[in-house]
Amino acid sequence: MPTPSESFNNWSENPSRPAGTPRELTISGLLYEFRWIPAGEFLMGCPEDEGYDYERPRRKITLTRGFWLQSTPVTREMWESIMGSDPSEFNGNEGKDRPVENVSWNDCKHYLLKANDLKVAPKDWKFDLPTEAQWEYACRAGTNSPFWWGETLNGDMANCCGEEPYGTETPGPFVKKTAPVRSYPPNPWGLYDTLRNVWEWCSDYYDMNYYKYGATVDPTGCGYRNSPDKYRVLRGGGWLDSAECCRSGCRAGLGPDESDPRIGFRLALVPAPGR
């Protein structure tokens, strides 16, 4: 929660602000909650006994600036309020509080353009997708295990295919569709659904060798030369995927025009250019 000396309307880069401090913002008539993600360091990727080659080795990442991240994925209602339509596979009688899905990276960039054009972002900030490093840092929230809550998943702590568990032989529930946001506990920084429900687009181009570049500061992913298919990064796993695909270090890539009922996104508020 905000400290007594800090106004709830203060969105500035405050290094003493606790991780997970909430702020609310009205966009196109709907309330969005954001959580403060402070500057810091973390080990990105997976240890040798976890994951795949393109998720290793672990590399030290330094993020020199804090940012705000939406506490949930963008919902169907939020998308429709700005875009005027709902592309989701799970629409009809499904609740508007489910994540919007079936959206491409380019669709999301169009949404961001419209959101920024509304001029409702706090002063000195703009809406964007998080970088892959920002996403994993916020997802882990200071943890190093496969999932922020520990070593196992079978559909109990996340909306995934619990019939294909990870770290345990005990199968669990398989909802077989998206779940309303906030259906499962948040991570230590107040973020819901970072692991499971829908994959989330990041701003970066996808690079299979991303983890082999060593320690770095404020990475933004590779450029065209290292990404011949121009894939963009997806993180977090989805409702149809095995529990293994929902690890904090799991990553995937897809073309910017491609969409899928397992794919959505969440908003980041990052420093505006020139700030």
Helices and strands as residue ranges (DSSP letters): E 22-27, E 30-37, E 40-44, G 53-55, E 59-63, E 67-70, H 76-83, H 105-117, E 125-128, H 132-140, E 199-205, G 210-213, E 216-217, G 224-226, E 232-235, G 243-246, E 251-254, E 263-264, E 268-271
